[in-house]
């Protein structure tokens, strides 16, 4: 399986939010979309945290702190 980019995940999440905000999705579909949105959100957060750790490793720390 090819790993999707952060931007692709975020776009899918944005699409889900838009569909749910419209309010015209049947309840069962809305529940499935909500669950998928949760999965996407968790993956996006994990990717951002990973990027933050990588940046922290690259940026030298101020010895005074």
Biopython code that builds the backbone (N, CA, C, O; Angstrom):
import numpy as np
from Bio.PDB.StructureBuilder import StructureBuilder

atoms = [
    (1, "UNK", "N", (0.838, -1.191, 0.000)),
    (1, "UNK", "CA", (0.000, 0.000, 0.000)),
    (1, "UNK", "C", (0.879, 1.250, 0.000)),
    (1, "UNK", "O", (1.830, 1.345, 0.776)),
    (2, "UNK", "N", (0.564, 2.190, -0.857)),
    (2, "UNK", "CA", (1.317, 3.440, -0.939)),
    (2, "UNK", "C", (0.813, 4.382, 0.151)),
    (2, "UNK", "O", (-0.389, 4.595, 0.309)),
    (3, "UNK", "N", (1.768, 4.938, 0.899)),
    (3, "UNK", "CA", (1.399, 5.863, 1.969)),
    (3, "UNK", "C", (0.978, 7.203, 1.367)),
    (3, "UNK", "O", (1.667, 7.763, 0.515)),
    (4, "UNK", "N", (-0.144, 7.690, 1.820)),
    (4, "UNK", "CA", (-0.661, 8.971, 1.332)),
    (4, "UNK", "C", (0.035, 10.114, 2.051)),
    (4, "UNK", "O", (0.461, 9.974, 3.198)),
    (5, "UNK", "N", (0.145, 11.231, 1.377)),
    (5, "UNK", "CA", (0.800, 12.394, 1.966)),
    (5, "UNK", "C", (-0.105, 13.033, 3.023)),
    (5, "UNK", "O", (-1.312, 12.797, 3.057)),
    (6, "UNK", "N", (0.500, 13.834, 3.867)),
    (6, "UNK", "CA", (-0.250, 14.564, 4.883)),
    (6, "UNK", "C", (-1.323, 15.413, 4.212)),
    (6, "UNK", "O", (-2.460, 15.471, 4.679)),
    (7, "UNK", "N", (-0.959, 16.062, 3.127)),
    (7, "UNK", "CA", (-1.902, 16.940, 2.429)),
    (7, "UNK", "C", (-3.104, 16.171, 1.889)),
    (7, "UNK", "O", (-4.229, 16.670, 1.922)),
    (8, "UNK", "N", (-2.870, 14.964, 1.394)),
    (8, "UNK", "CA", (-3.980, 14.134, 0.903)),
    (8, "UNK", "C", (-4.915, 13.744, 2.043)),
    (8, "UNK", "O", (-6.136, 13.781, 1.898)),
    (9, "UNK", "N", (-4.330, 13.372, 3.174)),
    (9, "UNK", "CA", (-5.141, 13.016, 4.346)),
    (9, "UNK", "C", (-5.953, 14.222, 4.807)),
    (9, "UNK", "O", (-7.136, 14.101, 5.127)),
    (10, "UNK", "N", (-5.311, 15.375, 4.837)),
    (10, "UNK", "CA", (-5.991, 16.591, 5.287)),
    (10, "UNK", "C", (-7.134, 16.969, 4.342)),
    (10, "UNK", "O", (-8.199, 17.396, 4.788)),
    (11, "UNK", "N", (-6.908, 16.811, 3.035)),
    (11, "UNK", "CA", (-7.975, 17.110, 2.067)),
    (11, "UNK", "C", (-9.175, 16.188, 2.269)),
    (11, "UNK", "O", (-10.322, 16.634, 2.222)),
    (12, "UNK", "N", (-8.907, 14.900, 2.494)),
    (12, "UNK", "CA", (-10.011, 13.966, 2.729)),
    (12, "UNK", "C", (-10.767, 14.341, 4.002)),
    (12, "UNK", "O", (-11.997, 14.295, 4.040)),
    (13, "UNK", "N", (-10.024, 14.708, 5.036)),
    (13, "UNK", "CA", (-10.655, 15.123, 6.290)),
    (13, "UNK", "C", (-11.497, 16.379, 6.071)),
    (13, "UNK", "O", (-12.617, 16.468, 6.573)),
    (14, "UNK", "N", (-10.971, 17.339, 5.334)),
    (14, "UNK", "CA", (-11.733, 18.557, 5.036)),
    (14, "UNK", "C", (-13.019, 18.235, 4.271)),
    (14, "UNK", "O", (-14.070, 18.818, 4.538)),
    (15, "UNK", "N", (-12.928, 17.306, 3.321)),
    (15, "UNK", "CA", (-14.117, 16.907, 2.560)),
    (15, "UNK", "C", (-15.175, 16.278, 3.470)),
    (15, "UNK", "O", (-16.368, 16.549, 3.331)),
    (16, "UNK", "N", (-14.726, 15.442, 4.394)),
    (16, "UNK", "CA", (-15.653, 14.807, 5.338)),
    (16, "UNK", "C", (-16.331, 15.851, 6.199)),
    (16, "UNK", "O", (-17.546, 15.809, 6.395)),
    (17, "UNK", "N", (-15.552, 16.787, 6.714)),
    (17, "UNK", "CA", (-16.123, 17.847, 7.562)),
    (17, "UNK", "C", (-17.160, 18.641, 6.781)),
    (17, "UNK", "O", (-18.238, 18.941, 7.296)),
    (18, "UNK", "N", (-16.835, 18.979, 5.543)),
    (18, "UNK", "CA", (-17.778, 19.737, 4.705)),
    (18, "UNK", "C", (-19.077, 18.966, 4.509)),
    (18, "UNK", "O", (-20.165, 19.529, 4.630)),
    (19, "UNK", "N", (-18.962, 17.676, 4.205)),
    (19, "UNK", "CA", (-20.168, 16.853, 3.997)),
    (19, "UNK", "C", (-21.004, 16.773, 5.264)),
    (19, "UNK", "O", (-22.230, 16.872, 5.207)),
    (20, "UNK", "N", (-20.348, 16.595, 6.411)),
    (20, "UNK", "CA", (-21.093, 16.494, 7.669)),
    (20, "UNK", "C", (-21.733, 17.826, 8.040)),
    (20, "UNK", "O", (-22.841, 17.852, 8.578)),
    (21, "UNK", "N", (-21.050, 18.928, 7.760)),
    (21, "UNK", "CA", (-21.602, 20.245, 8.084)),
    (21, "UNK", "C", (-22.822, 20.579, 7.233)),
    (21, "UNK", "O", (-23.710, 21.308, 7.675)),
    (22, "UNK", "N", (-22.866, 20.051, 6.020)),
    (22, "UNK", "CA", (-24.045, 20.295, 5.162)),
    (22, "UNK", "C", (-25.298, 19.705, 5.771)),
    (22, "UNK", "O", (-26.389, 20.254, 5.620)),
    (23, "UNK", "N", (-25.141, 18.581, 6.462)),
    (23, "UNK", "CA", (-26.274, 17.982, 7.154)),
    (23, "UNK", "C", (-27.206, 17.161, 6.291)),
    (23, "UNK", "O", (-28.287, 16.780, 6.741)),
    (24, "UNK", "N", (-26.812, 16.882, 5.068)),
    (24, "UNK", "CA", (-27.705, 16.129, 4.179)),
    (24, "UNK", "C", (-27.259, 14.680, 3.987)),
    (24, "UNK", "O", (-27.674, 14.020, 3.035)),
    (25, "UNK", "N", (-26.419, 14.191, 4.885)),
    (25, "UNK", "CA", (-25.913, 12.825, 4.814)),
    (25, "UNK", "C", (-26.798, 11.935, 5.689)),
    (25, "UNK", "O", (-27.086, 12.298, 6.830)),
    (26, "UNK", "N", (-27.234, 10.783, 5.185)),
    (26, "UNK", "CA", (-28.017, 9.868, 6.019)),
    (26, "UNK", "C", (-27.235, 9.490, 7.294)),
    (26, "UNK", "O", (-26.004, 9.474, 7.297)),
    (27, "UNK", "N", (-27.954, 9.195, 8.343)),
    (27, "UNK", "CA", (-27.344, 8.960, 9.661)),
    (27, "UNK", "C", (-26.272, 7.875, 9.616)),
    (27, "UNK", "O", (-25.178, 8.073, 10.145)),
    (28, "UNK", "N", (-26.558, 6.752, 9.005)),
    (28, "UNK", "CA", (-25.566, 5.667, 8.957)),
    (28, "UNK", "C", (-24.300, 6.107, 8.227)),
    (28, "UNK", "O", (-23.188, 5.781, 8.644)),
    (29, "UNK", "N", (-24.476, 6.843, 7.146)),
    (29, "UNK", "CA", (-23.322, 7.355, 6.407)),
    (29, "UNK", "C", (-22.565, 8.389, 7.238)),
    (29, "UNK", "O", (-21.335, 8.428, 7.216)),
    (30, "UNK", "N", (-23.298, 9.220, 7.966)),
    (30, "UNK", "CA", (-22.662, 10.234, 8.806)),
    (30, "UNK", "C", (-21.804, 9.584, 9.885)),
    (30, "UNK", "O", (-20.712, 10.065, 10.189)),
    (31, "UNK", "N", (-22.295, 8.500, 10.459)),
    (31, "UNK", "CA", (-21.524, 7.784, 11.483)),
    (31, "UNK", "C", (-20.242, 7.225, 10.875)),
    (31, "UNK", "O", (-19.170, 7.336, 11.469)),
    (32, "UNK", "N", (-20.353, 6.630, 9.700)),
    (32, "UNK", "CA", (-19.169, 6.081, 9.023)),
    (32, "UNK", "C", (-18.186, 7.193, 8.660)),
    (32, "UNK", "O", (-16.975, 7.031, 8.811)),
    (33, "UNK", "N", (-18.708, 8.316, 8.184)),
    (33, "UNK", "CA", (-17.838, 9.441, 7.853)),
    (33, "UNK", "C", (-17.153, 9.988, 9.104)),
    (33, "UNK", "O", (-15.966, 10.314, 9.075)),
    (34, "UNK", "N", (-17.893, 10.086, 10.187)),
    (34, "UNK", "CA", (-17.319, 10.579, 11.432)),
    (34, "UNK", "C", (-16.174, 9.680, 11.891)),
    (34, "UNK", "O", (-15.116, 10.165, 12.293)),
    (35, "UNK", "N", (-16.392, 8.369, 11.829)),
    (35, "UNK", "CA", (-15.340, 7.421, 12.228)),
    (35, "UNK", "C", (-14.114, 7.557, 11.333)),
    (35, "UNK", "O", (-12.982, 7.553, 11.817)),
    (36, "UNK", "N", (-14.343, 7.678, 10.030)),
    (36, "UNK", "CA", (-13.214, 7.867, 9.107)),
    (36, "UNK", "C", (-12.505, 9.183, 9.415)),
    (36, "UNK", "O", (-11.277, 9.254, 9.371)),
    (37, "UNK", "N", (-13.265, 10.208, 9.724)),
    (37, "UNK", "CA", (-12.676, 11.492, 10.086)),
    (37, "UNK", "C", (-11.798, 11.387, 11.325)),
    (37, "UNK", "O", (-10.729, 11.995, 11.387)),
    (38, "UNK", "N", (-12.244, 10.622, 12.302)),
    (38, "UNK", "CA", (-11.424, 10.411, 13.506)),
    (38, "UNK", "C", (-10.108, 9.741, 13.159)),
    (38, "UNK", "O", (-9.056, 10.133, 13.665)),
    (39, "UNK", "N", (-10.161, 8.729, 12.294)),
    (39, "UNK", "CA", (-8.937, 8.029, 11.872)),
    (39, "UNK", "C", (-7.982, 8.991, 11.176)),
    (39, "UNK", "O", (-6.783, 9.001, 11.454)),
    (40, "UNK", "N", (-8.522, 9.796, 10.271)),
    (40, "UNK", "CA", (-7.701, 10.750, 9.540)),
    (40, "UNK", "C", (-7.095, 11.783, 10.481)),
    (40, "UNK", "O", (-5.919, 12.128, 10.360)),
    (41, "UNK", "N", (-7.898, 12.275, 11.419)),
    (41, "UNK", "CA", (-7.415, 13.263, 12.377)),
    (41, "UNK", "C", (-6.246, 12.701, 13.190)),
    (41, "UNK", "O", (-5.226, 13.366, 13.364)),
    (42, "UNK", "N", (-6.403, 11.488, 13.677)),
    (42, "UNK", "CA", (-5.340, 10.859, 14.474)),
    (42, "UNK", "C", (-4.065, 10.686, 13.651)),
    (42, "UNK", "O", (-2.963, 10.912, 14.152)),
    (43, "UNK", "N", (-4.214, 10.288, 12.396)),
    (43, "UNK", "CA", (-3.049, 10.116, 11.526)),
    (43, "UNK", "C", (-2.368, 11.457, 11.261)),
    (43, "UNK", "O", (-1.140, 11.539, 11.266)),
    (44, "UNK", "N", (-3.153, 12.505, 11.029)),
    (44, "UNK", "CA", (-2.578, 13.831, 10.800)),
    (44, "UNK", "C", (-1.825, 14.318, 12.037)),
    (44, "UNK", "O", (-0.720, 14.849, 11.922)),
    (45, "UNK", "N", (-2.408, 14.143, 13.198)),
    (45, "UNK", "CA", (-1.749, 14.554, 14.447)),
    (45, "UNK", "C", (-0.448, 13.785, 14.635)),
    (45, "UNK", "O", (0.569, 14.370, 15.007)),
    (46, "UNK", "N", (-0.470, 12.486, 14.384)),
    (46, "UNK", "CA", (0.745, 11.671, 14.534)),
    (46, "UNK", "C", (1.830, 12.148, 13.578)),
    (46, "UNK", "O", (3.001, 12.219, 13.950)),
    (47, "UNK", "N", (1.450, 12.472, 12.363)),
    (47, "UNK", "CA", (2.438, 12.955, 11.387)),
    (47, "UNK", "C", (3.015, 14.299, 11.814)),
    (47, "UNK", "O", (4.220, 14.524, 11.694)),
    (48, "UNK", "N", (2.162, 15.192, 12.311)),
    (48, "UNK", "CA", (2.651, 16.493, 12.764)),
    (48, "UNK", "C", (3.588, 16.344, 13.963)),
    (48, "UNK", "O", (4.605, 17.033, 14.044)),
    (49, "UNK", "N", (3.254, 15.458, 14.883)),
    (49, "UNK", "CA", (4.123, 15.230, 16.035)),
    (49, "UNK", "C", (5.461, 14.658, 15.588)),
    (49, "UNK", "O", (6.505, 15.035, 16.121)),
    (50, "UNK", "N", (5.441, 13.758, 14.620)),
    (50, "UNK", "CA", (6.681, 13.202, 14.094)),
    (50, "UNK", "C", (7.540, 14.273, 13.438)),
    (50, "UNK", "O", (8.759, 14.293, 13.611)),
    (51, "UNK", "N", (6.902, 15.160, 12.688)),
    (51, "UNK", "CA", (7.637, 16.254, 12.042)),
    (51, "UNK", "C", (8.228, 17.186, 13.088)),
    (51, "UNK", "O", (9.357, 17.653, 12.944)),
    (52, "UNK", "N", (7.467, 17.454, 14.138)),
    (52, "UNK", "CA", (7.951, 18.323, 15.216)),
    (52, "UNK", "C", (9.190, 17.725, 15.881)),
    (52, "UNK", "O", (10.146, 18.444, 16.170)),
    (53, "UNK", "N", (9.177, 16.424, 16.124)),
    (53, "UNK", "CA", (10.336, 15.761, 16.719)),
    (53, "UNK", "C", (11.548, 15.849, 15.797)),
    (53, "UNK", "O", (12.665, 16.080, 16.262)),
    (54, "UNK", "N", (11.338, 15.670, 14.507)),
    (54, "UNK", "CA", (12.444, 15.773, 13.558)),
    (54, "UNK", "C", (13.032, 17.179, 13.557)),
    (54, "UNK", "O", (14.250, 17.348, 13.508)),
    (55, "UNK", "N", (12.173, 18.178, 13.612)),
    (55, "UNK", "CA", (12.640, 19.571, 13.630)),
    (55, "UNK", "C", (13.420, 19.846, 14.905)),
    (55, "UNK", "O", (14.461, 20.501, 14.869)),
    (56, "UNK", "N", (12.923, 19.349, 16.031)),
    (56, "UNK", "CA", (13.620, 19.552, 17.298)),
    (56, "UNK", "C", (15.018, 18.939, 17.262)),
    (56, "UNK", "O", (15.952, 19.480, 17.855)),
    (57, "UNK", "N", (15.161, 17.817, 16.570)),
    (57, "UNK", "CA", (16.469, 17.183, 16.456)),
    (57, "UNK", "C", (17.413, 18.008, 15.588)),
    (57, "UNK", "O", (18.626, 17.979, 15.797)),
    (58, "UNK", "N", (16.876, 18.735, 14.625)),
    (58, "UNK", "CA", (17.698, 19.508, 13.697)),
    (58, "UNK", "C", (18.082, 20.888, 14.221)),
    (58, "UNK", "O", (19.134, 21.423, 13.869)),
    (59, "UNK", "N", (17.228, 21.458, 15.062)),
    (59, "UNK", "CA", (17.455, 22.815, 15.557)),
    (59, "UNK", "C", (18.305, 22.739, 16.822)),
    (59, "UNK", "O", (17.923, 22.086, 17.793)),
    (60, "UNK", "N", (19.469, 23.416, 16.808)),
    (60, "UNK", "CA", (20.296, 23.403, 18.012)),
    (60, "UNK", "C", (19.607, 24.134, 19.165)),
    (60, "UNK", "O", (18.931, 25.146, 18.977)),
    (61, "UNK", "N", (19.800, 23.591, 20.341)),
    (61, "UNK", "CA", (19.182, 24.208, 21.523)),
    (61, "UNK", "C", (20.101, 25.297, 22.077)),
    (61, "UNK", "O", (21.327, 25.215, 21.991)),
    (62, "UNK", "N", (19.474, 26.298, 22.636)),
    (62, "UNK", "CA", (20.214, 27.374, 23.295)),
    (62, "UNK", "C", (20.709, 26.845, 24.625)),
    (62, "UNK", "O", (19.892, 26.431, 25.447)),
    (63, "UNK", "N", (22.017, 26.839, 24.876)),
    (63, "UNK", "CA", (22.537, 26.286, 26.131)),
    (63, "UNK", "C", (22.046, 27.035, 27.370)),
    (63, "UNK", "O", (22.121, 26.512, 28.482)),
    (64, "UNK", "N", (21.548, 28.246, 27.183)),
    (64, "UNK", "CA", (21.068, 29.030, 28.331)),
    (64, "UNK", "C", (19.707, 28.572, 28.815)),
    (64, "UNK", "O", (19.272, 28.975, 29.894)),
    (65, "UNK", "N", (19.007, 27.715, 28.021)),
    (65, "UNK", "CA", (17.665, 27.292, 28.417)),
    (65, "UNK", "C", (17.675, 25.917, 28.996)),
    (65, "UNK", "O", (16.625, 25.403, 29.383)),
]
sb = StructureBuilder()
sb.init_structure("model")
sb.init_model(0)
sb.init_chain("A")
sb.init_seg("    ")
for serial, (resi, resn, name, xyz) in enumerate(atoms, 1):
    if name == "N":
        sb.init_residue(resn, " ", resi, " ")
    sb.init_atom(name, np.array(xyz, "f"), 0.0, 1.0, " ", f" {name:<3s}", serial, name[0])
structure = sb.get_structure()
